Amino acid sequence: MRNYKKKGCVMNILISGATGFVGRHLVPVLQQGGNKLICIVRDKKKAVELFGDVDISYVHIEHLDEIEKYAPECVIHLAAYLSSKDDLGTLERLLDANIRFGTLLLDSLKRCKSLKLFVNFGTFAEYRLGPMEINNAYLYSATKTAFRQLLIYYSNLSHYKYINIIPYTIYGEKDSQKKLIDYVKDSLESQEPIKMSAGEQVLDFIHIDDVVSFINYVICHLPLVVQQPFVDYHLGTGKGLSIRGLAEMMEKKYKKKCNIAWGALPYRINDVMYAVAPIGRLIDLGWQPRCELDKNL
């Protein structure tokens, strides 16, 4: 883990989704930096097991009115329900997690005069046809786009700044849900061929350490960030690799053959075929990714 201790970037930070994939990597880093953390949780016991209760305050998801007393200066909104499905059950969960909860959080922040910046996490699936224009691939990504309009309304109402971080294909340890890269790796040992699409999708794989590094950079350079608010930071490496290319990289690294039935599954409707982050804005801010895919598999 990198050393994130840095004087001058200590503040009160409110985090939603702290026990998720990004959150469980981010919280220890922000703790190490000396920040006072306030985590919104469904299950405090689970959170305490992960992070402890030293220098962390916990707010239950049903008691958002308690947030004001902690005077958060920055909010990092990670909480979301992610799914590429759009059946009725999924629809209800998407609306509850990505719209209802987010709106209640924004409403609770109306009374927080201390708030300087709201850091919102979107998804590259909002940009199915490229980063210049929103064109949603899934209902999930559409709910993330819809939340942006609510964020604009409340930020205007309460006079705080916001940015949108658009992460690309995140990989790394401690993920409770399997990702594409895990299925490809599993195929190296699988007796039965793992069914996949033709594998022509080109993706931008960014390591979780780089994701955390950028968030921490935003915290440590808050005065600079709030001078350039209301923008999207597409968080990736700027390098693309097809799923088939990923499999070939795995085969070379492990000296085994991936057992994948390419083309056994059709592409999803509105599948994202090319998702590589334009990282110019990251570089302009003074940050660049450091983790290379072939060295972190």
C-alpha positions in Angstrom: 0.0 0.0 0.0 1.3 3.5 -0.8 2.0 5.9 2.0 -0.9 8.4 2.0 0.1 10.5 5.1 0.1 14.1 4.0 -0.2 17.2 6.1 -2.8 19.8 5.1 -5.5 17.4 3.8 -7.2 16.4 7.0 -11.0 17.0 7.0 -14.4 15.5 7.9 -15.4 13.1 5.1 -18.8 11.4 4.7 -18.7 8.2 2.8 -21.7 6.2 1.5 -21.1 2.6 0.3 -18.0 2.3 2.6 -18.3 -1.5 2.8 -18.4 -2.0 -0.9 -15.4 -2.9 -3.2 -14.0 0.7 -3.5 -15.0 1.7 0.0 -13.2 -1.1 1.8 -10.0 -0.1 0.1 -10.6 3.7 0.5 -11.5 3.9 4.1 -8.2 2.6 5.5 -6.3 5.0 3.3 -8.3 8.0 4.4 -7.9 6.9 8.0 -4.1 6.7 7.4 -4.3 10.3 6.2 -5.7 11.4 9.5 -9.2 12.3 8.2 -12.3 12.1 10.4 -14.6 9.7 8.7 -18.4 9.4 8.9 -19.7 6.2 7.2 -23.3 5.6 6.2 -24.0 1.9 6.8 -26.8 -0.6 6.8 -24.9 -3.0 9.1 -22.7 -1.3 11.7 -21.3 -4.6 13.0 -20.0 -5.5 9.5 -18.4 -2.1 9.1 -16.8 -2.2 12.5 -15.4 -5.7 11.7 -13.8 -4.2 8.5 -12.6 -0.9 9.9 -12.9 -0.8 13.6 -14.5 2.1 15.4 -11.5 4.3 16.1 -11.8 7.7 14.4 -14.9 6.6 12.5 -18.4 7.6 13.2 -21.3 5.4 11.8 -24.7 6.7 10.7 -27.4 4.2 10.0 -29.0 4.5 6.5 -32.3 5.2 8.2 -31.0 8.0 10.3 -29.5 10.4 7.8 -30.8 13.4 9.9 -27.8 12.7 12.2 -25.3 13.7 9.5 -25.5 17.4 10.2 -23.9 17.2 13.6 -20.7 15.7 12.1 -20.2 18.8 9.8 -18.9 17.0 6.7 -16.7 19.0 4.4 -16.6 16.4 1.6 -19.0 13.6 0.6 -17.8 10.6 -1.3 -20.9 8.9 -2.7 -20.1 5.3 -3.6 -23.3 3.5 -2.6 -25.2 2.0 -5.6 -26.9 -1.1 -6.7 -25.2 -2.4 -9.9 -26.9 -4.8 -12.4 -27.2 -5.1 -16.2 -30.7 -6.5 -15.8 -34.0 -4.5 -16.0 -36.6 -6.9 -14.7 -39.1 -5.7 -12.1 -37.2 -6.9 -9.1 -34.0 -5.3 -10.4 -35.9 -2.1 -11.2 -37.1 -1.7 -7.7 -33.7 -2.2 -6.2 -32.1 0.2 -8.7 -34.6 2.9 -7.9 -34.3 2.4 -4.1 -30.5 2.4 -4.0 -29.6 4.7 -6.8 -32.4 7.3 -6.7 -34.4 7.1 -3.5 -31.4 6.8 -1.1 -29.3 9.2 -3.0 -32.1 11.8 -2.9 -32.6 11.4 0.8 -28.8 11.8 1.3 -28.8 15.0 -0.7 -31.8 16.3 1.2 -30.1 15.7 4.5 -27.1 17.7 3.3 -29.2 20.8 2.9 -28.5 21.6 6.6 -24.7 21.0 6.3 -23.2 24.5 5.9 -19.7 22.9 6.2 -20.0 21.0 2.9 -17.5 22.1 0.2 -17.5 19.2 -2.3 -19.8 16.3 -3.3 -17.8 13.5 -5.1 -20.3 11.4 -7.1 -19.5 8.1 -8.7 -21.0 7.3 -12.1 -20.2 4.6 -14.6 -18.6 4.3 -18.0 -21.8 2.6 -19.1 -23.4 6.1 -19.2 -21.2 6.7 -22.3 -22.0 3.7 -24.5 -21.0 5.5 -27.7 -18.1 7.4 -26.3 -17.2 10.0 -23.7 -18.5 13.1 -25.6 -22.2 12.4 -25.0 -24.3 10.4 -22.5 -26.0 7.4 -24.1 -26.9 4.8 -21.5 -26.2 1.1 -22.0 -28.3 -0.2 -19.1 -31.1 0.8 -16.8 -28.4 0.9 -14.0 -26.4 3.5 -15.8 -29.6 5.5 -16.6 -30.3 5.7 -12.9 -26.8 7.1 -12.3 -27.5 9.7 -15.0 -30.9 10.6 -13.5 -29.2 11.1 -10.1 -26.9 13.7 -11.6 -29.9 16.0 -12.2 -30.9 15.7 -8.6 -27.3 16.5 -7.6 -27.4 19.6 -9.8 -30.6 20.7 -8.1 -29.4 20.3 -4.6 -25.9 21.7 -5.1 -27.5 24.9 -6.6 -29.9 24.9 -3.6 -27.2 24.5 -1.0 -24.2 26.2 -2.8 -21.7 23.4 -2.7 -19.6 22.1 -5.6 -19.6 18.6 -7.1 -17.6 16.5 -9.5 -18.5 13.2 -11.2 -15.9 10.4 -11.2 -16.5 7.9 -14.0 -14.6 4.7 -13.2 -13.8 2.3 -16.0 -13.2 -1.4 -15.5 -11.9 -1.7 -11.9 -10.0 -4.8 -10.8 -8.1 -5.9 -7.7 -8.3 -7.8 -4.5 -11.1 -7.9 -1.8 -14.0 -7.8 -4.2 -17.0 -9.6 -2.9 -18.4 -10.0 -6.4 -16.8 -11.7 -9.3 -15.7 -9.5 -12.2 -14.9 -10.2 -15.8 -11.2 -10.6 -15.0 -12.1 -13.3 -12.4 -14.1 -15.4 -14.9 -11.2 -15.3 -17.4 -8.8 -16.4 -14.7 -11.2 -19.1 -13.5 -11.1 -20.5 -17.0 -7.5 -21.4 -16.7 -8.5 -24.2 -14.2 -12.0 -25.0 -15.5 -12.8 -28.4 -16.8 -15.8 -27.2 -18.6 -15.5 -24.3 -21.1 -16.7 -21.0 -19.7 -19.3 -19.5 -22.0 -18.6 -15.9 -23.1 -19.4 -13.6 -25.9 -17.0 -13.2 -28.9 -14.8 -11.1 -26.6 -14.3 -8.2 -29.0 -15.2 -5.5 -26.3 -12.3 -3.2 -25.7 -12.1 -2.1 -22.0 -9.9 0.1 -19.9 -8.7 -1.9 -16.8 -7.8 0.2 -13.8 -6.5 -1.2 -10.6 -8.3 -0.5 -7.3 -5.1 1.1 -5.9 -5.2 3.8 -8.6 -8.9 4.4 -8.0 -8.2 5.0 -4.3 -5.1 7.1 -5.2 -7.2 9.4 -7.3 -9.9 9.9 -4.7 -7.2 10.6 -2.1 -5.6 13.1 -4.5 -8.9 14.9 -4.8 -9.2 15.2 -1.0 -5.6 16.4 -0.7 -6.1 19.0 -3.5 -9.6 20.1 -2.6 -8.9 23.9 -3.0 -7.8 23.2 -6.6 -10.6 20.8 -7.4 -13.4 23.2 -6.1 -12.0 25.8 -8.5 -12.7 23.5 -11.4 -16.1 21.9 -10.3 -19.1 20.4 -12.1 -17.0 18.2 -14.4 -16.6 14.5 -15.2 -13.2 12.9 -14.4 -13.0 9.7 -16.5 -11.0 7.4 -14.3 -9.0 4.9 -16.3 -5.5 4.3 -17.7 -6.2 5.6 -21.2 -5.2 2.2 -22.6 -7.7 -0.4 -24.1 -7.5 -4.1 -24.2 -10.1 -6.5 -25.7 -11.4 -9.4 -23.6 -9.7 -11.8 -25.9 -6.5 -9.8 -25.4 -7.0 -10.1 -21.7 -7.3 -13.9 -22.0 -4.1 -14.0 -24.1 -2.3 -11.9 -21.4 -3.4 -14.4 -18.7 -2.3 -17.3 -20.8 1.2 -15.9 -21.2 1.5 -15.0 -17.5 0.3 -18.3 -16.1 1.5 -20.5 -19.0 -1.9 -22.1 -19.3 -4.7 -22.1 -21.8 -8.0 -20.3 -21.1 -10.9 -22.7 -21.4 -13.4 -20.3 -22.9 -16.2 -21.0 -25.4 -15.9 -17.7 -27.4 -19.2 -16.7 -29.0 -21.3 -19.1 -26.9 -23.2 -16.1 -25.5 -24.6 -13.3 -27.6 -23.6 -9.7 -26.9 -26.0 -8.0 -24.6 -28.4 -5.5 -26.1 -26.6 -2.1 -26.1 -23.4 -3.8 -25.0 -20.5 -1.3 -24.6 -18.0 -2.3 -27.3 -15.3 0.3 -26.6 -14.8 1.9 -23.2 -11.4 3.6 -22.8 -11.1 6.6 -20.6 -9.9 10.0 -21.9 -7.5 10.9 -19.1 -6.5 14.4 -20.2 -8.4 16.0 -17.4 -6.7 13.7 -14.8 -3.3 14.7 -16.1 -4.3 18.4 -16.2 -5.2 18.0 -12.5 -1.7 16.6 -11.8 -2.5 12.9 -11.4 -1.7 9.8 -13.5 -2.4 6.1 -13.0 0.6 4.0 -11.9 -0.6 0.3 -11.9 0.0 -1.7 -15.1 -2.3 -4.5 -15.9 0.3 -7.1 -16.9 2.1 -6.6 -13.6 -1.0 -6.8 -11.4 -2.9 -9.8 -12.7 
